[in-house]
Amino acid sequence: MENKIDKLADILKRLNNNEDPDSVKNEARELIEDLTAEELSLAEQKLVDEGIEAEELRSLCSVHIEMLEGQLNDLKASLPQDHVLNTFIEEHDEILKLLDRLEQLNSKIQKMKSSEESATIFSDLKNTAEGILSAEKHHKREEDVLFPELENLGITGPTRIMRLEHDEIRLRKRMLVELSNSVNFLDFTDFKNRVNELSNYIVFNMRDHIFKENYILYPTAYEAIADDNLWSDMKKRCDEIGYCQFTPLI
């Protein structure tokens, strides 16, 4: 297995050095057809150990995503309804709906000439922005329960990336909530530009983040944490932190 991981780490490094992506990805596909998500994460970990920064490592995740698209349904089918990972995945489905709504609202706002054209769209924007921000308990359960267990097993590359993205996205989510309360205090063109910038950032980066967690982080966790009693203990710790307003009944 180590030889495969070394080879994959080399491929990921070459991608990061801007070698022709198509030829490198084809080489990677041939190599990792039989590799697990955990082994893919170990390849990332090897690069982290060699000194690559988490910010640089983020750009390598896309090649993983292309090769793991078939795993999520298999994972969900194998999980009990109240499993920690199943709850995370179902919450992701709800967050994606909120992101779709934000994208639609931003599109409508960009076509407006004046804030007086709609009586409801800005309250809709505020509610949607607050709904997206309310995912913080989802992130806290990941950061305080799931990530430490993976890090205890030596899997720190993926969790470093996810923590970094949580921090960056959280800042923009808070800015959007604040902006949604400011339409009457700003030049409308400036307001639209800021809504567009923040909405585009949040929608793109949260979709990308969710995809990486669904297809890389969660399968890695399921393979790496083999103790059912530990999963039960993690569920209790998640219960203590609490859930989001949109969390499906568990």
JOSUL-V205758 format. One record per residue. N is the residue number from 1. RES is the residue in one letter. PSI is psi as a letter, one per 20 degrees, with the letter a starting at -180 (none if undefined). D_CENTER is the distance of its C-alpha to the mean C-alpha in Angstrom with 2 decimals. Layout:
n:N res:RES psi:PSI d_center:D_CENTER
n:N res:RES psi:PSI d_center:D_CENTER
//
This chain:
n:1 res:M psi:h d_center:27.63
n:2 res:E psi:h d_center:27.73
n:3 res:N psi:g d_center:29.28
n:4 res:K psi:g d_center:26.50
n:5 res:I psi:g d_center:23.86
n:6 res:D psi:g d_center:26.04
n:7 res:K psi:g d_center:26.35
n:8 res:L psi:g d_center:22.66
n:9 res:A psi:h d_center:22.01
n:10 res:D psi:g d_center:24.81
n:11 res:I psi:g d_center:23.32
n:12 res:L psi:h d_center:19.97
n:13 res:K psi:g d_center:22.16
n:14 res:R psi:h d_center:24.20
n:15 res:L psi:g d_center:21.29
n:16 res:N psi:h d_center:20.45
n:17 res:N psi:j d_center:24.18
n:18 res:N psi:k d_center:24.11
n:19 res:E psi:q d_center:26.17
n:20 res:D psi:o d_center:26.49
n:21 res:P psi:h d_center:23.04
n:22 res:D psi:g d_center:24.55
n:23 res:S psi:h d_center:27.04
n:24 res:V psi:g d_center:24.70
n:25 res:K psi:h d_center:22.12
n:26 res:N psi:g d_center:25.09
n:27 res:E psi:g d_center:26.22
n:28 res:A psi:g d_center:22.88
n:29 res:R psi:g d_center:22.84
n:30 res:E psi:h d_center:26.34
n:31 res:L psi:g d_center:25.55
n:32 res:I psi:j d_center:22.56
n:33 res:E psi:h d_center:23.63
n:34 res:D psi:j d_center:24.59
n:35 res:L psi:q d_center:22.03
n:36 res:T psi:r d_center:19.62
n:37 res:A psi:h d_center:15.93
n:38 res:E psi:g d_center:17.37
n:39 res:E psi:h d_center:19.71
n:40 res:L psi:g d_center:17.14
n:41 res:S psi:h d_center:15.38
n:42 res:L psi:h d_center:18.92
n:43 res:A psi:g d_center:19.47
n:44 res:E psi:g d_center:16.66
n:45 res:Q psi:h d_center:18.21
n:46 res:K psi:g d_center:21.55
n:47 res:L psi:h d_center:20.54
n:48 res:V psi:g d_center:19.29
n:49 res:D psi:h d_center:22.66
n:50 res:E psi:i d_center:24.44
n:51 res:G psi:j d_center:23.19
n:52 res:I psi:q d_center:20.44
n:53 res:E psi:q d_center:18.28
n:54 res:A psi:h d_center:14.55
n:55 res:E psi:h d_center:14.38
n:56 res:E psi:h d_center:16.30
n:57 res:L psi:h d_center:14.41
n:58 res:R psi:h d_center:11.20
n:59 res:S psi:i d_center:13.47
n:60 res:L psi:i d_center:14.38
n:61 res:C psi:h d_center:11.25
n:62 res:S psi:h d_center:12.22
n:63 res:V psi:h d_center:15.33
n:64 res:H psi:g d_center:13.74
n:65 res:I psi:g d_center:11.87
n:66 res:E psi:h d_center:15.32
n:67 res:M psi:i d_center:16.98
n:68 res:L psi:j d_center:15.00
n:69 res:E psi:h d_center:14.89
n:70 res:G psi:i d_center:17.58
n:71 res:Q psi:h d_center:16.20
n:72 res:L psi:g d_center:14.06
n:73 res:N psi:h d_center:17.22
n:74 res:D psi:g d_center:19.20
n:75 res:L psi:g d_center:16.94
n:76 res:K psi:h d_center:17.06
n:77 res:A psi:h d_center:20.79
n:78 res:S psi:i d_center:21.40
n:79 res:L psi:p d_center:19.87
n:80 res:P psi:q d_center:22.02
n:81 res:Q psi:h d_center:21.04
n:82 res:D psi:j d_center:20.65
n:83 res:H psi:q d_center:18.75
n:84 res:V psi:g d_center:15.98
n:85 res:L psi:h d_center:13.51
n:86 res:N psi:h d_center:14.93
n:87 res:T psi:g d_center:14.45
n:88 res:F psi:g d_center:10.71
n:89 res:I psi:g d_center:10.62
n:90 res:E psi:h d_center:13.15
n:91 res:E psi:h d_center:11.49
n:92 res:H psi:g d_center:8.56
n:93 res:D psi:g d_center:11.66
n:94 res:E psi:h d_center:13.09
n:95 res:I psi:g d_center:10.36
n:96 res:L psi:h d_center:10.56
n:97 res:K psi:g d_center:14.28
n:98 res:L psi:h d_center:14.18
n:99 res:L psi:h d_center:12.48
n:100 res:D psi:g d_center:15.25
n:101 res:R psi:g d_center:17.72
n:102 res:L psi:g d_center:16.83
n:103 res:E psi:g d_center:17.22
n:104 res:Q psi:g d_center:20.54
n:105 res:L psi:g d_center:21.80
n:106 res:N psi:g d_center:21.21
n:107 res:S psi:g d_center:23.09
n:108 res:K psi:g d_center:25.93
n:109 res:I psi:h d_center:26.14
n:110 res:Q psi:h d_center:26.45
n:111 res:K psi:i d_center:29.50
n:112 res:M psi:q d_center:31.23
n:113 res:K psi:h d_center:34.20
n:114 res:S psi:q d_center:34.60
n:115 res:S psi:i d_center:32.82
n:116 res:E psi:i d_center:35.77
n:117 res:E psi:h d_center:34.90
n:118 res:S psi:p d_center:32.75
n:119 res:A psi:i d_center:33.26
n:120 res:T psi:i d_center:30.04
n:121 res:I psi:h d_center:27.22
n:122 res:F psi:h d_center:26.57
n:123 res:S psi:h d_center:26.48
n:124 res:D psi:g d_center:24.02
n:125 res:L psi:g d_center:21.85
n:126 res:K psi:g d_center:22.25
n:127 res:N psi:h d_center:21.43
n:128 res:T psi:g d_center:18.28
n:129 res:A psi:g d_center:17.10
n:130 res:E psi:h d_center:18.08
n:131 res:G psi:g d_center:16.34
n:132 res:I psi:g d_center:12.93
n:133 res:L psi:h d_center:13.95
n:134 res:S psi:i d_center:15.05
n:135 res:A psi:j d_center:11.61
n:136 res:E psi:h d_center:12.55
n:137 res:K psi:h d_center:14.09
n:138 res:H psi:g d_center:11.02
n:139 res:H psi:h d_center:9.53
n:140 res:K psi:h d_center:13.14
n:141 res:R psi:h d_center:13.58
n:142 res:E psi:g d_center:10.82
n:143 res:E psi:h d_center:12.37
n:144 res:D psi:i d_center:15.90
n:145 res:V psi:g d_center:16.17
n:146 res:L psi:g d_center:13.83
n:147 res:F psi:g d_center:13.18
n:148 res:P psi:h d_center:16.95
n:149 res:E psi:h d_center:18.08
n:150 res:L psi:g d_center:16.28
n:151 res:E psi:h d_center:17.65
n:152 res:N psi:h d_center:21.02
n:153 res:L psi:j d_center:21.01
n:154 res:G psi:j d_center:20.51
n:155 res:I psi:n d_center:16.94
n:156 res:T psi:i d_center:15.73
n:157 res:G psi:g d_center:14.31
n:158 res:P psi:h d_center:10.78
n:159 res:T psi:h d_center:10.74
n:160 res:R psi:g d_center:12.14
n:161 res:I psi:g d_center:9.46
n:162 res:M psi:g d_center:6.73
n:163 res:R psi:g d_center:9.64
n:164 res:L psi:g d_center:10.53
n:165 res:E psi:h d_center:7.53
n:166 res:H psi:g d_center:7.92
n:167 res:D psi:g d_center:11.52
n:168 res:E psi:g d_center:11.48
n:169 res:I psi:h d_center:9.67
n:170 res:R psi:g d_center:11.78
n:171 res:L psi:g d_center:14.83
n:172 res:R psi:h d_center:14.48
n:173 res:K psi:g d_center:13.94
n:174 res:R psi:h d_center:17.10
n:175 res:M psi:h d_center:18.89
n:176 res:L psi:h d_center:18.41
n:177 res:V psi:g d_center:19.83
n:178 res:E psi:g d_center:22.68
n:179 res:L psi:h d_center:23.31
n:180 res:S psi:i d_center:23.51
n:181 res:N psi:j d_center:26.44
n:182 res:S psi:j d_center:28.19
n:183 res:V psi:h d_center:29.24
n:184 res:N psi:i d_center:32.86
n:185 res:F psi:j d_center:33.00
n:186 res:L psi:q d_center:31.75
n:187 res:D psi:p d_center:33.20
n:188 res:F psi:h d_center:31.61
n:189 res:T psi:g d_center:30.90
n:190 res:D psi:g d_center:29.13
n:191 res:F psi:g d_center:27.19
n:192 res:K psi:g d_center:26.12
n:193 res:N psi:g d_center:25.09
n:194 res:R psi:h d_center:22.92
n:195 res:V psi:g d_center:21.33
n:196 res:N psi:g d_center:20.70
n:197 res:E psi:g d_center:19.20
n:198 res:L psi:g d_center:16.82
n:199 res:S psi:g d_center:15.90
n:200 res:N psi:g d_center:15.29
n:201 res:Y psi:g d_center:13.09
n:202 res:I psi:g d_center:10.94
n:203 res:V psi:g d_center:10.93
n:204 res:F psi:g d_center:10.28
n:205 res:N psi:h d_center:7.58
n:206 res:M psi:h d_center:5.55
n:207 res:R psi:g d_center:6.50
n:208 res:D psi:g d_center:5.82
n:209 res:H psi:g d_center:2.25
n:210 res:I psi:g d_center:3.08
n:211 res:F psi:g d_center:5.84
n:212 res:K psi:h d_center:5.57
n:213 res:E psi:g d_center:5.15
n:214 res:N psi:g d_center:7.71
n:215 res:Y psi:i d_center:9.82
n:216 res:I psi:g d_center:9.99
n:217 res:L psi:g d_center:9.21
n:218 res:Y psi:g d_center:10.70
n:219 res:P psi:h d_center:13.59
n:220 res:T psi:g d_center:14.29
n:221 res:A psi:g d_center:14.61
n:222 res:Y psi:h d_center:16.79
n:223 res:E psi:h d_center:18.98
n:224 res:A psi:h d_center:19.32
n:225 res:I psi:n d_center:20.13
n:226 res:A psi:i d_center:23.25
n:227 res:D psi:o d_center:24.96
n:228 res:D psi:h d_center:24.91
n:229 res:N psi:h d_center:26.45
n:230 res:L psi:g d_center:23.60
n:231 res:W psi:h d_center:21.12
n:232 res:S psi:g d_center:23.65
n:233 res:D psi:h d_center:23.80
n:234 res:M psi:h d_center:20.03
n:235 res:K psi:g d_center:20.30
n:236 res:K psi:g d_center:23.07
n:237 res:R psi:h d_center:21.17
n:238 res:C psi:g d_center:18.30
n:239 res:D psi:h d_center:21.16
n:240 res:E psi:h d_center:22.60
n:241 res:I psi:g d_center:19.57
n:242 res:G psi:r d_center:19.41
n:243 res:Y psi:r d_center:17.22
n:244 res:C psi:r d_center:16.08
n:245 res:Q psi:h d_center:18.67
n:246 res:F psi:j d_center:16.96
n:247 res:T psi:p d_center:16.42
n:248 res:P psi:q d_center:18.60
n:249 res:L psi:p d_center:21.73
n:250 res:I psi:none d_center:21.45
//
